[in-house]
Amino acid sequence: MDKAYKKPTFIQAIIPILFLIVALSFNVFFIFGDDGLSGSNQMILILASAVAALVASRLGYTWSELRDGAVNSISSAMPSMLILLLIGSLAGTWLLSGIVPALIYYGLQILNPTIFLFAACIVCAIVSVATGSSWSTVATIGIALLGIGKALGLEEGLIAGAIISGAYFGDKMSPLSDTTNLAPAVAGTDLFTHIKYMAYTTIPSISITLIIFLVIGFVGIESSSQPDVEGILAAIDKSFNITPLLFIVPVVVIAMIVKKVPAIPSLLTGSLLGGLFAVIFQPQAIEQVAGSDMNFSFAAYTAVMKALYGDIAITTDNEVVNELLSSGGMYGMLGTIWLILCAMVFGGIMETSGLLHKITEAIIKLANSTGSLIASTAGTCLFFNATASDQYLAIVIPGRMYAETFKDRNLAPENLSRTLEDSATVTSVLVPWNTCGATQSSVLGVATIAYAPFCFFCIISPFMTMLFGFLNIKIRKLKEEKVATPV
């Protein structure tokens, strides 16, 4: 016999959310600022979890049930955390091997500040469409583009916004992407119908984004603020053996991902190849990282191992270059993993106790028209990104919740799948404690609050899908109404 639980009221369900919002806002805006991710935000999430557990206990849930819910939630995020660790290793060996410095070196000779943001967005979009992974795109080409942009004197939040906008456009439109496959599966449509209907809202969103970046490039950047590019090139050239052969490694990794090799073995291969290329091409960098008091074999092992797991830095006589040539390896990702663990505990308790369902149930009741239904779906996806802290949950749970409602309103499932992607996939990166927001912030070394205002594609997309809903543009009916014809 199933255990009977009390149903939460809306007030009970919203208490942990209000606590989380107020406490995080106070923590970030008045006390710790960007340093909140060092531990204080994690503690806020734990305290919010405790508040949720107290509310759930009043409803009849036992600690063991809530604990199991938290553990299951953490388990769902384990692949992401493993990927995050390997991204740290890849960043370290790609720095030591000269891959990232080479990308910066050649990029500085091709790009200029006026078109950089526009070009960075397009490059990341192309790579992300090809690989189906925004995370891999940001961790590879994105890191290099950030270095190029900073060397050109651009503000890092703006650069990260262009990188992430392009990467998430590609992730959203690629048939290789996990979220692009997940959304139609949950909604009940096929992959290519889903992509076709996404194009109606996604292409206008990315077009507006590119126009904004072009305008910023032409009117928003002062040329007098640019540093000495020739000095930067000379410093990189002096510290590394720069050769196009280094690009073999990123090409191999991208090819593996395109061939649908899973992310974890692909990133591990890229990390190890980066270490091998460091030994072959960068003896000077290896000596600097390992120290000069040992033979080369031991120095190579020491330097590569440090690049995989810990902090390394290449020091030059140029301060701008020194800011670009450092990495934290796996160790640098531990704070982000800590944040993800705490966020998943909160999301697990909220979902297990039915508190999240109560809130979203109230939202559904407000959806009286097609436009309001799509807006409610988008709002629910944003809500789950902020509370469940995982984009997959933000797709799956609202998808299950609204599937019958869309069907009852005679709306084809591709309307739902498009809305899920337009709101859940792209806004996950805007939430600092979401797995996506925490990851991209850690990988790029730019606080979520710094880049979020410039992720124009991610901000525009949910508004675009709501606009299409309210204006009844490209809203496919499940059964087209028959028009009577005269006899």
C-alpha positions, 0 to 999 in steps of 0.5 A: 500500500502506497504511503499517503502524503499531504499535498503541499499548498502553493505557499508551502511550495514557494517558501524554499524558492523565495528563501533561495532567491533572497539569500542568493541575491543578498549573498551575491549583490551585497557580500561576496559578489563574483567570489560567491562561487568560492563556497558561499553560494554552495552553502546557500543552496544547502540551506535552501535544501534544508528549508525544502526538507523541513517543508517536505517533512511537514507533508509526511516525507521521511529523511531517507526518501528525501535523501534518495531523491537528492542522490538520484538527482546527483546521479543524473548530473554525474556524466556532466561532472565527469565531463567537467573534470576532463575539460579541465585536463584538456584545457591544461594540456592544450595550454602546455602543448601550445594549442591554445597559444597557437590559436591565439597567435594565428587568430590575432593576425586574422581577426580585428576588434570590429568584427571579432564578436560577430566572427566569434559567434559564427565560428562557435555556431559552426563548430557546435553544429558540427559537433552537437556539443556547446560544452565541447565548443566552449572548452576548445575553440571558445577558450582560444577565442576568449584569449584572442578577444582579451588580447584585442582589449575586449571586455571578457563578459562580452567575449564570453557572451558571443562565444556562448551565443554561437555555441548554444545556437549550434547545440540547439540546431544540430541533429547530433545534440543530446538536447535536440534529440531529447526535446522531440522524444519527450514531446512526441515528434520526430527529430527533423520536424523538430529542427525544421520548426525550431528554425522558424524561431532560431534563425531570427534570434541568431540574426538579431544577435549577430546584428547586435554584435556587429553594431557593438563592434563598429560603434561600441569599441574604442580603438585607442583601448587596444593593446600592443598586438605585435608585442603579444605575438612576439611574447607567444612566439618566444615562449612556444614553438608555434606551428600549424601541426598543433591543430591536429589535436583539435581536429581529431577531437572534433572529428571524434565528436562528429562521429558520435564518439561519446564526450568522455572518451573524446575529451580524454583522448584530446587531453592525452594527445595534448600532453603528447604534443607538449612533449614533442613540440614544447620542451621549453614550456615543459622545463618552465612548468616542471623545473629545470633540475631534472632530466627531460623524461621526468620533467615531461611526465611532471609537467604533463601530469601537472597540466592534467590535474593542477595549476600551471602558468607560462610566464613571459615578459608581457603581462597581457600574455601572462593573463592568458597562459594559465590553467587550473586543470581538474583541480580548477573544476572542483569548485564548480562540481561542488556547486553542481552537487549542492544545486542537485541536492536542492532540485532533488528534494524539491522534485521528490516532495512534489513542491516543484510540481505544485508550483508548475501546476499553478502556472498551467491554470493561467494558460488560457490561449495558445500564446499564454500556453507557450509562455507558461511552458517557457516560464516553467522551463526557466523555473526548472533551470533555476530550481532543478539546476539542470537543463535535462530536467528543465526539458523532461519535466515540463515536456511531460507536464504540458504534452497532454495540454498541447494535445488537448488544445489541438497543437502539434507536438513540434510546438512543444518541442520547439518551446522546450528548446527555445527556453530550457536549452538556451537559458540554462547557461544564464543561471550560475548554479545550473550545471550549464551556467556553472560549467561555462563560467568555470571553463571560461573563467568568467562569472555567469553574472558577467557574461549573462547580459551579453548572451543575446541569443540565449536571452532573445530565444524564449521571447521569440518563441512566445512572440510566435505563440501570441501572434500565431506564427508557424503554430502547427495544428494537430488536426487542421480545421476543415473549412466548409465548401459550398455544394 
